Amino acid sequence: MNDERKGSPEPMEGRMEALRELPGEVLRTLSKEEINAFLFDEVWPDSLKEKLKDYIVEGD
C-alpha cells in the first residue's frame, strides 16, 4: 500500500468521475486495493491495467 496516500486524502483530479463512469460489470471486478490505486496512485498495478485496458487512453 502506498504510504504517500495518507497525506493526501483526496483522489487525484478527475479520478472519482472516471471511476463513476466505468461500467458496473467492470467496477465489480476491481478489488479494494485496485480501486485505491485507481483513485490515488500515478502508477497502477498490472492487474488494474489489464482490467481497464479497453478504457485507458494514453496521453502524448
Buried (B, 14 or more C-beta within 10 A) or exposed (E): EEEEBEEEEEBEEEBEEBBEEBEEEEBEEBEEEBBBBBBBBEEBBEBBEEBBEEEEEEEE
